[in-house]
Amino acid sequence: MSRENLKVADCIGSRGPSQPKGSTTWPWESASALPGAVGVEEFDRIDGGVNVRGDHPDGLIFSCSGPVDGGWPLLDVWESRAQFDTFIAERVGPAVAAAESTAQPEIAEFPIHEYVSR
């Protein structure tokens, strides 16, 4: 199954299809964190500027976040690294600046090997 044809609904209630050896057609995942004292108010200001609900970014499949001691982790699944990079440059960077935040995301990435959805 190619990235172009992959939909989250394709694997609801089951384990997703196996990724072919050497395939680069599966979605890309990033785990990010806004370290330090980012609280709900600051996150909501940044999130309001990013506006994923009102203007869904191309390539975003799934996103979730929440507060923990020492920061605010985010987990995103994207169709490609290029779409994520565009989103960071065009939406997140300007939103952080507009919110007058000093938050600098720490980003870790990995290819998705398996996902399970209900």
DODO-289139 format. One record per atom (N, C-alpha, C): residue number from 1; residue in three letters; x, y, z. Coordinates in pm, whole numbers, plus 50000, padded with zeros to 5 digits. Each point is the difference from the previous one (the first is absolute). Last residue first. Layout:
REM DODO-289139
<NUM; "Ala"; <X; Y; Z>>
...
END
This chain:
REM DODO-289139
<118; "Arg"; <49204; 50162; 51695>>
<118; "Arg"; <49874; 49934; 50038>>
<118; "Arg"; <49894; 50024; 49898>>
<117; "Ser"; <50545; 49961; 49931>>
<117; "Ser"; <49893; 50096; 50022>>
<117; "Ser"; <49873; 49925; 50034>>
<116; "Val"; <50576; 49952; 49939>>
<116; "Val"; <49876; 49933; 50031>>
<116; "Val"; <49898; 50107; 50029>>
<115; "Tyr"; <50518; 49938; 49738>>
<115; "Tyr"; <49903; 50078; 50075>>
<115; "Tyr"; <49875; 49917; 50019>>
<114; "Glu"; <50567; 49972; 49844>>
<114; "Glu"; <49872; 49938; 50025>>
<114; "Glu"; <49909; 50103; 50065>>
<113; "His"; <50423; 50127; 49831>>
<113; "His"; <50012; 49859; 49969>>
<113; "His"; <49863; 49932; 50010>>
<112; "Ile"; <50188; 50527; 49913>>
<112; "Ile"; <49900; 49915; 50064>>
<112; "Ile"; <50018; 49857; 49951>>
<111; "Pro"; <50400; 50374; 50045>>
<111; "Pro"; <49900; 49948; 49908>>
<111; "Pro"; <49903; 49911; 50076>>
<110; "Phe"; <50247; 50420; 50237>>
<110; "Phe"; <50022; 49860; 49965>>
<110; "Phe"; <49895; 49957; 49901>>
<109; "Glu"; <50226; 50458; 50314>>
<109; "Glu"; <49922; 49943; 49892>>
<109; "Glu"; <50032; 49853; 49983>>
<108; "Ala"; <50019; 50477; 50346>>
<108; "Ala"; <50055; 49866; 49974>>
<108; "Ala"; <49914; 49940; 49891>>
<107; "Ile"; <50089; 50526; 50220>>
<107; "Ile"; <49932; 49907; 49910>>
<107; "Ile"; <50079; 49871; 49986>>
<106; "Glu"; <49904; 50475; 50312>>
<106; "Glu"; <50099; 49894; 49984>>
<106; "Glu"; <49930; 49890; 49921>>
<105; "Pro"; <49876; 50554; 50031>>
<105; "Pro"; <49969; 49857; 50004>>
<105; "Pro"; <50124; 49912; 49986>>
<104; "Gln"; <49939; 50490; 50220>>
<104; "Gln"; <50068; 49942; 49883>>
<104; "Gln"; <49977; 49851; 50003>>
<103; "Ala"; <49795; 50487; 50249>>
<103; "Ala"; <50002; 49854; 49986>>
<103; "Ala"; <50068; 49960; 49870>>
<102; "Thr"; <49890; 50444; 50190>>
<102; "Thr"; <50139; 49963; 49977>>
<102; "Thr"; <50015; 49849; 49983>>
<101; "Ser"; <49575; 50370; 49899>>
<101; "Ser"; <50051; 49888; 50077>>
<101; "Ser"; <50148; 49979; 49968>>
<100; "Glu"; <49626; 50308; 49832>>
<100; "Glu"; <50111; 50052; 50080>>
<100; "Glu"; <50055; 49894; 50094>>
<99; "Ala"; <49662; 49963; 49646>>
<99; "Ala"; <49961; 49978; 50139>>
<99; "Ala"; <50104; 50055; 50097>>
<98; "Ala"; <50081; 50014; 49534>>
<98; "Ala"; <49882; 50084; 50026>>
<98; "Ala"; <49953; 49986; 50144>>
<97; "Ala"; <50357; 49720; 49851>>
<97; "Ala"; <50042; 50141; 50005>>
<97; "Ala"; <49882; 50092; 50035>>
<96; "Val"; <49909; 49546; 49933>>
<96; "Val"; <50080; 50015; 50122>>
<96; "Val"; <50043; 50145; 50015>>
<95; "Ala"; <49778; 49888; 49605>>
<95; "Ala"; <49908; 49997; 50114>>
<95; "Ala"; <50074; 50016; 50132>>
<94; "Pro"; <50250; 49968; 49589>>
<94; "Pro"; <49929; 50127; 50014>>
<94; "Pro"; <49904; 50005; 50119>>
<93; "Gly"; <50224; 49584; 49922>>
<93; "Gly"; <50094; 50109; 50028>>
<93; "Gly"; <49931; 50134; 50014>>
<92; "Val"; <49737; 49626; 49863>>
<92; "Val"; <50041; 49995; 50141>>
<92; "Val"; <50093; 50116; 50034>>
<91; "Arg"; <49841; 49961; 49543>>
<91; "Arg"; <49892; 50016; 50097>>
<91; "Arg"; <50049; 50007; 50144>>
<90; "Glu"; <50286; 49948; 49599>>
<90; "Glu"; <49896; 50095; 49960>>
<90; "Glu"; <49894; 50026; 50106>>
<89; "Ala"; <50381; 49693; 50063>>
<89; "Ala"; <50051; 50127; 49948>>
<89; "Ala"; <49890; 50103; 49978>>
<88; "Ile"; <49885; 49556; 50139>>
<88; "Ile"; <50081; 50065; 50103>>
<88; "Ile"; <50043; 50138; 49954>>
<87; "Phe"; <49772; 49735; 49686>>
<87; "Phe"; <49912; 50040; 50110>>
<87; "Phe"; <50077; 50074; 50110>>
<86; "Thr"; <50242; 49803; 49648>>
<86; "Thr"; <49926; 50117; 49952>>
<86; "Thr"; <49911; 50054; 50110>>
<85; "Asp"; <50223; 49599; 50090>>
<85; "Asp"; <50095; 50111; 49995>>
<85; "Asp"; <49932; 50129; 49954>>
<84; "Phe"; <49747; 49601; 49990>>
<84; "Phe"; <50026; 50042; 50137>>
<84; "Phe"; <50092; 50122; 50002>>
<83; "Gln"; <49925; 49795; 49590>>
<83; "Gln"; <49880; 50072; 50043>>
<83; "Gln"; <50015; 50049; 50144>>
<82; "Ala"; <50346; 49735; 49823>>
<82; "Ala"; <49996; 50129; 49931>>
<82; "Ala"; <49877; 50081; 50043>>
<81; "Arg"; <50055; 49552; 50148>>
<81; "Arg"; <50088; 50093; 50072>>
<81; "Arg"; <49994; 50138; 49937>>
<80; "Ser"; <49571; 49680; 49940>>
<80; "Ser"; <50141; 50008; 49960>>
<80; "Ser"; <50075; 50097; 50088>>
<79; "Glu"; <49547; 49860; 50087>>
<79; "Glu"; <50019; 49924; 49878>>
<79; "Glu"; <50146; 50002; 49957>>
<78; "Trp"; <49876; 50051; 50522>>
<78; "Trp"; <49993; 50075; 49875>>
<78; "Trp"; <50015; 49906; 49882>>
<77; "Val"; <49897; 50035; 50569>>
<77; "Val"; <50024; 49907; 49891>>
<77; "Val"; <49971; 50077; 49872>>
<76; "Asp"; <50128; 50138; 50549>>
<76; "Asp"; <49938; 50024; 49869>>
<76; "Asp"; <50033; 49886; 49906>>
<75; "Leu"; <50017; 50179; 50550>>
<75; "Leu"; <50022; 49884; 49915>>
<75; "Leu"; <49921; 50023; 49871>>
<74; "Leu"; <50212; 50294; 50460>>
<74; "Leu"; <49909; 49989; 49887>>
<74; "Leu"; <50036; 49876; 49921>>
<73; "Pro"; <50093; 50243; 50535>>
<73; "Pro"; <50031; 49912; 49887>>
<73; "Pro"; <49890; 50000; 49895>>
<72; "Trp"; <50190; 50338; 50395>>
<72; "Trp"; <49874; 49971; 49932>>
<72; "Trp"; <50031; 49912; 49880>>
<71; "Gly"; <50263; 50118; 50510>>
<71; "Gly"; <49976; 50039; 49862>>
<71; "Gly"; <49864; 49962; 49948>>
<70; "Gly"; <50198; 49915; 50454>>
<70; "Gly"; <50116; 50034; 49920>>
<70; "Gly"; <49973; 50033; 49855>>
<69; "Asp"; <49648; 49713; 50257>>
<69; "Asp"; <50105; 50071; 50073>>
<69; "Asp"; <50116; 50026; 49905>>
<68; "Val"; <49558; 49966; 49743>>
<68; "Val"; <50068; 49910; 50093>>
<68; "Val"; <50100; 50083; 50078>>
<67; "Pro"; <49544; 50071; 49625>>
<67; "Pro"; <50102; 50044; 50094>>
<67; "Pro"; <50056; 49884; 50084>>
<66; "Gly"; <49810; 49954; 49480>>
<66; "Gly"; <49952; 50023; 50135>>
<66; "Gly"; <50113; 50034; 50094>>
<65; "Ser"; <49815; 49836; 49446>>
<65; "Ser"; <50097; 50062; 50091>>
<65; "Ser"; <49938; 50014; 50137>>
<64; "Cys"; <49946; 49792; 49438>>
<64; "Cys"; <49950; 50010; 50137>>
<64; "Cys"; <50109; 50063; 50086>>
<63; "Ser"; <49843; 49862; 49442>>
<63; "Ser"; <50080; 50079; 50094>>
<63; "Ser"; <49935; 49995; 50137>>
<62; "Phe"; <49993; 49786; 49442>>
<62; "Phe"; <49959; 49990; 50139>>
<62; "Phe"; <50090; 50088; 50085>>
<61; "Ile"; <50015; 50007; 49518>>
<61; "Ile"; <49907; 49889; 50017>>
<61; "Ile"; <49943; 50001; 50141>>
<60; "Leu"; <50236; 50372; 49638>>
<60; "Leu"; <49984; 49961; 50140>>
<60; "Leu"; <49892; 49893; 50010>>
<59; "Gly"; <50124; 50220; 49579>>
<59; "Gly"; <50085; 49890; 50044>>
<59; "Gly"; <49984; 49958; 50144>>
<58; "Asp"; <49860; 50491; 49846>>
<58; "Asp"; <50020; 49889; 49908>>
<58; "Asp"; <50092; 49896; 50062>>
<57; "Pro"; <49715; 50316; 50328>>
<57; "Pro"; <50118; 50000; 49913>>
<57; "Pro"; <50007; 49877; 49910>>
<56; "His"; <49561; 50275; 50201>>
<56; "His"; <50073; 49875; 50016>>
<56; "His"; <50120; 49995; 49906>>
<55; "Asp"; <49700; 50377; 50221>>
<55; "Asp"; <50073; 49992; 49873>>
<55; "Asp"; <50092; 49879; 50007>>
<54; "Gly"; <49710; 50087; 50362>>
<54; "Gly"; <49936; 50087; 49902>>
<54; "Gly"; <50063; 49991; 49862>>
<53; "Arg"; <50180; 49749; 50366>>
<53; "Arg"; <49858; 49965; 49990>>
<53; "Arg"; <49929; 50081; 49892>>
<52; "Val"; <50463; 50075; 50117>>
<52; "Val"; <49982; 49875; 49925>>
<52; "Val"; <49853; 49961; 49985>>
<51; "Asn"; <50283; 50422; 50170>>
<51; "Asn"; <49864; 49983; 49947>>
<51; "Asn"; <49980; 49873; 49918>>
<50; "Val"; <50371; 50293; 50226>>
<50; "Val"; <50025; 49892; 49905>>
<50; "Val"; <49869; 49962; 49929>>
<49; "Gly"; <49987; 50319; 50347>>
<49; "Gly"; <50067; 50055; 49883>>
<49; "Gly"; <50027; 49896; 49894>>
<48; "Gly"; <49812; 49865; 50411>>
<48; "Gly"; <49905; 50088; 49932>>
<48; "Gly"; <50061; 50062; 49874>>
<47; "Asp"; <50276; 49745; 50285>>
<47; "Asp"; <49908; 49915; 49925>>
<47; "Asp"; <49897; 50082; 49924>>
<46; "Ile"; <50291; 50226; 50296>>
<46; "Ile"; <50074; 49948; 49883>>
<46; "Ile"; <49906; 49919; 49912>>
<45; "Arg"; <49817; 50148; 50399>>
<45; "Arg"; <50032; 50116; 49915>>
<45; "Arg"; <50072; 49955; 49873>>
<44; "Asp"; <49913; 49674; 50328>>
<44; "Asp"; <49878; 50038; 49930>>
<44; "Asp"; <50021; 50124; 49912>>
<43; "Phe"; <50356; 49852; 50279>>
<43; "Phe"; <49976; 49905; 49892>>
<43; "Phe"; <49877; 50041; 49919>>
<42; "Glu"; <50092; 50251; 50381>>
<42; "Glu"; <50099; 50026; 49895>>
<42; "Glu"; <49979; 49905; 49883>>
<41; "Glu"; <49726; 49933; 50376>>
<41; "Glu"; <49971; 50129; 49939>>
<41; "Glu"; <50097; 50031; 49885>>
<40; "Val"; <50060; 49603; 50262>>
<40; "Val"; <49884; 49992; 49912>>
<40; "Val"; <49972; 50133; 49931>>
<39; "Gly"; <50502; 49940; 50146>>
<39; "Gly"; <49874; 49962; 50063>>
<39; "Gly"; <49887; 50003; 49900>>
<38; "Val"; <50568; 49970; 50032>>
<38; "Val"; <49888; 50027; 49911>>
<38; "Val"; <49874; 49948; 50067>>
<37; "Ala"; <50490; 50020; 50155>>
<37; "Ala"; <49879; 50039; 50070>>
<37; "Ala"; <49886; 50038; 49906>>
<36; "Gly"; <50401; 49663; 49848>>
<36; "Gly"; <49997; 50109; 50096>>
<36; "Gly"; <49861; 50026; 50053>>
<35; "Pro"; <50088; 49790; 49499>>
<35; "Pro"; <50055; 49978; 50134>>
<35; "Pro"; <49982; 50122; 50090>>
<34; "Leu"; <49751; 49765; 49579>>
<34; "Leu"; <50030; 50138; 50035>>
<34; "Leu"; <50050; 49993; 50143>>
<33; "Ala"; <49999; 49598; 49616>>
<33; "Ala"; <49972; 50050; 50134>>
<33; "Ala"; <50033; 50147; 50005>>
<32; "Ser"; <49893; 49549; 49631>>
<32; "Ser"; <50056; 50130; 50032>>
<32; "Ser"; <49971; 50032; 50145>>
<31; "Ala"; <50007; 49588; 49604>>
<31; "Ala"; <49970; 50022; 50140>>
<31; "Ala"; <50071; 50128; 50038>>
<30; "Ser"; <49828; 49771; 49508>>
<30; "Ser"; <50090; 50083; 50080>>
<30; "Ser"; <49949; 50004; 50143>>
<29; "Glu"; <49951; 49683; 49506>>
<29; "Glu"; <49958; 50041; 50133>>
<29; "Glu"; <50102; 50091; 50063>>
<28; "Trp"; <49803; 49801; 49487>>
<28; "Trp"; <50116; 50040; 50078>>
<28; "Trp"; <49951; 50056; 50132>>
<27; "Pro"; <49777; 49632; 49607>>
<27; "Pro"; <50005; 50132; 50063>>
<27; "Pro"; <50124; 50018; 50087>>
<26; "Trp"; <50041; 49661; 49592>>
<26; "Trp"; <49916; 50011; 50118>>
<26; "Trp"; <50010; 50140; 50058>>
<25; "Thr"; <50250; 49814; 49615>>
<25; "Thr"; <49869; 50056; 49970>>
<25; "Thr"; <49907; 50009; 50120>>
<24; "Thr"; <50461; 49814; 49887>>
<24; "Thr"; <50002; 50135; 50059>>
<24; "Thr"; <49864; 50066; 49982>>
<23; "Ser"; <50241; 49465; 50005>>
<23; "Ser"; <49899; 50095; 49956>>
<23; "Ser"; <50019; 50135; 50070>>
<22; "Gly"; <50247; 49569; 50058>>
<22; "Gly"; <50060; 50109; 49923>>
<22; "Gly"; <49901; 50105; 49954>>
<21; "Lys"; <49779; 49556; 50127>>
<21; "Lys"; <50140; 50024; 50029>>
<21; "Lys"; <50054; 50108; 49907>>
<20; "Pro"; <49479; 50008; 50118>>
<20; "Pro"; <50094; 49923; 49918>>
<20; "Pro"; <50144; 50037; 50034>>
<19; "Gln"; <49587; 50021; 50345>>
<19; "Gln"; <50078; 50088; 49915>>
<19; "Gln"; <50097; 49916; 49918>>
<18; "Ser"; <49510; 49839; 50194>>
<18; "Ser"; <50144; 49997; 50021>>
<18; "Ser"; <50070; 50093; 49903>>
<17; "Pro"; <49496; 50102; 50165>>
<17; "Pro"; <50072; 49908; 49913>>
<17; "Pro"; <50149; 50007; 50025>>
<16; "Gly"; <49691; 50127; 50412>>
<16; "Gly"; <50020; 50047; 49864>>
<16; "Gly"; <50075; 49899; 49917>>
<15; "Arg"; <49685; 49857; 50400>>
<15; "Arg"; <50137; 50044; 49984>>
<15; "Arg"; <50016; 50043; 49856>>
<14; "Ser"; <49514; 50047; 50200>>
<14; "Ser"; <50097; 49897; 49967>>
<14; "Ser"; <50139; 50058; 50001>>
<13; "Gly"; <49593; 50254; 50074>>
<13; "Gly"; <49959; 49869; 50047>>
<13; "Gly"; <50097; 49889; 49967>>
<12; "Ile"; <50053; 50415; 49708>>
<12; "Ile"; <49916; 50004; 50119>>
<12; "Ile"; <49955; 49859; 50034>>
<11; "Cys"; <50283; 50162; 49622>>
<11; "Cys"; <50043; 49901; 50099>>
<11; "Cys"; <49917; 50006; 50126>>
<10; "Asp"; <49927; 50282; 49610>>
<10; "Asp"; <50039; 49872; 49941>>
<10; "Asp"; <50037; 49896; 50104>>
<9; "Ala"; <49894; 50470; 50090>>
<9; "Ala"; <49888; 49907; 50003>>
<9; "Ala"; <50036; 49863; 49942>>
<8; "Val"; <50304; 50366; 49983>>
<8; "Val"; <49994; 49944; 50134>>
<8; "Val"; <49889; 49896; 50007>>
<7; "Lys"; <50226; 50066; 49534>>
<7; "Lys"; <49910; 50079; 50083>>
<7; "Lys"; <49998; 49934; 50137>>
<6; "Leu"; <50297; 49977; 49503>>
<6; "Leu"; <49985; 49964; 50140>>
<6; "Leu"; <49908; 50098; 50070>>
<5; "Asn"; <50163; 50017; 49534>>
<5; "Asn"; <49876; 49927; 50021>>
<5; "Asn"; <49974; 49969; 50147>>
<4; "Glu"; <50394; 50228; 49849>>
<4; "Glu"; <49891; 50074; 49940>>
<4; "Glu"; <49866; 49934; 50029>>
<3; "Arg"; <50405; 49791; 50129>>
<3; "Arg"; <49967; 50111; 50087>>
<3; "Arg"; <49879; 50075; 49946>>
<2; "Ser"; <50031; 49493; 49850>>
<2; "Ser"; <50084; 50118; 49992>>
<2; "Ser"; <49952; 50107; 50095>>
<1; "Met"; <49979; 49445; 50004>>
<1; "Met"; <49915; 50117; 50000>>
<1; "Met"; <50089; 50123; 50000>>
END
